[in-house]
Amino acid sequence: MAYDADLADRVRELLGPVRGVDEIRMFGGLAFLINGNMSVAVSGQGGLMVRVPPGDTENLLSRSHVSPMVMSGREVRGWIRVDAGGVKTKRQLTDWVTRGADYARSLPPK
């Protein structure tokens, strides 16, 4: 499945004013990097992947529409998956994109 181009456009709109943003196609989706650090990605499996502080992962998993990000059969701490139902509104999407962008900006540039 290809990533949701409309969702990608909505993420672009939110990250437009942010400096140092690059887009890279990967994992069948479209990743948004800030200063070389991944922040969010529009997933080829639907919805959004969001980079979060690893210590916040467990707490965020209790929210609606959120599940662990799993790669190669292993849960990836510091990343969560938000299904399409969790990013329907601008408010929902803004919350997740801001969370991912803030964390990516807190990391040393690559």
ABEGO torsion letter per residue (X at the ends): XBBBAAAAAAAAAAAAABBGBBBBBBGGBBBBBBGGBBABBBBAAEEBBBBBBAAAAAAAAABBGBBBBBBGGBBBBGBBBBBAAAAABAAAAAAAAAAAAAAAAABBBX
